[in-house]
Amino acid sequence: MIEWILAEWMQIVGFATGAACVFLAARRNVWTYPVGIANNVVFLAVFLPAGLYAAAALQLVYLALGVHGWWRWTRGVEHDRHYIARTPRRAILWLIVAGVAGAALLTWVLSTFTDSQVAVADALTTSASLVAQYMLNRKWLENWFVWIGVDIAFVALSIVTGLWVVAALYALFIALCVFGWRSWRRVGVEAPADTRTDAADARV
């Protein structure tokens, strides 16, 4: 047991910080961002040796998105813990376009410049994760549906690449995302009307 812990300690730390990050997000706690940044650093070191190059690069982008979300949740309208918004209709199309374009670009990069054996799956999960993170930063309720889809894909991808602890983490993420969706939906429904800003505001 001790040998296993010593061999897999980075995945274990990633498991703990990742679970804490999602739980804090579900509770609308701004500490989700510093914990998430720590999780990004750990997973960067885990994914690179496994050949998940897009997922590794994703961690660097998450650092930038983490700063964006941290700022939004402390300085923007999202600072209000009772603020939960529906994804603006005008944002849906460009979110889909961004996700598809990002996946196509990443697939080409991974297939052309790396030895990745899971280029398409890696690219799709990476692009969808970026879209979901941006939606989370804006406190758009539907971010949880995107995360659930990403987590299901990551469970399969982690099993294929032998990252069993990471696979277990993403399985836990699915349950936490369901919890997050229910928690956010309850707040969005129960909060007084004057504490919820018009969801049509799609500014960065």
C-alpha positions, 0 to 999 in steps of 0.5 A, spaced: 500 500 500 505 504 501 509 503 495 503 504 491 501 511 494 509 513 493 508 511 486 502 514 485 502 520 489 501 525 484 495 522 481 492 522 489 494 529 490 490 531 483 484 527 486 484 531 492 485 538 489 480 536 483 475 533 488 475 539 492 475 544 486 469 541 484 465 541 490 467 548 492 464 550 485 458 547 486 458 551 493 459 557 489 465 558 493 471 563 490 476 558 493 475 553 487 480 558 483 486 557 487 485 550 489 483 549 481 490 552 480 494 548 484 490 542 481 492 544 474 500 544 476 499 537 479 495 534 472 500 538 468 505 533 471 501 527 470 498 528 463 505 529 460 508 523 461 502 519 459 502 522 452 496 526 453 499 533 450 492 537 449 490 535 456 497 537 459 496 544 455 489 545 457 492 545 464 496 552 462 490 555 459 486 553 465 491 557 469 489 563 465 481 561 465 482 561 473 485 568 473 479 570 469 474 566 473 477 569 480 476 576 478 469 575 475 467 572 482 470 577 486 469 583 482 464 582 477 456 581 477 458 573 479 461 576 486 454 575 488 453 568 491 446 568 489 447 570 482 446 564 477 444 565 470 442 561 464 446 561 458 444 567 454 441 564 447 446 569 443 452 565 446 450 558 445 452 558 437 459 561 439 460 557 444 458 551 439 463 554 434 468 555 439 468 548 441 468 545 434 473 549 432 478 548 438 477 541 437 479 541 430 485 545 431 487 541 436 486 534 433 490 537 427 496 539 432 496 533 435 496 528 429 501 532 426 506 534 431 505 529 436 505 521 437 499 521 441 494 515 440 488 518 442 488 525 438 481 526 437 478 524 444 484 528 447 482 534 443 475 533 444 475 533 451 480 539 451 476 543 447 469 542 451 473 543 457 475 550 455 468 552 454 465 549 460 470 553 464 468 559 461 461 558 462 463 556 470 466 563 470 460 566 468 456 562 473 451 560 467 447 554 470 448 549 464 456 549 465 454 543 469 451 539 463 458 540 459 462 538 465 458 531 465 459 530 458 467 531 459 467 527 465 464 521 462 469 522 456 475 523 461 473 516 465 474 512 458 480 516 456 484 515 463 482 508 463 485 507 456 491 510 458 492 507 464 491 512 469 486 509 474 486 514 479 484 519 474 479 515 472 476 514 479 477 522 480 473 523 474 467 518 476 467 522 482 467 529 478 460 526 475 457 525 481 459 532 484 457 535 477 450 533 478 450 535 486 453 542 483 447 543 478 442 541 483 445 546 488 445 552 483 438 550 480 435 551 487 439 557 488 437 560 482 430 558 483 429 560 490 433 567 490 429 573 490 428 576 483 432 582 485 439 578 487 439 575 480 441 579 474 439 578 467 442 572 464 442 576 457 449 579 459 454 575 455 460 580 456 467 577 458 
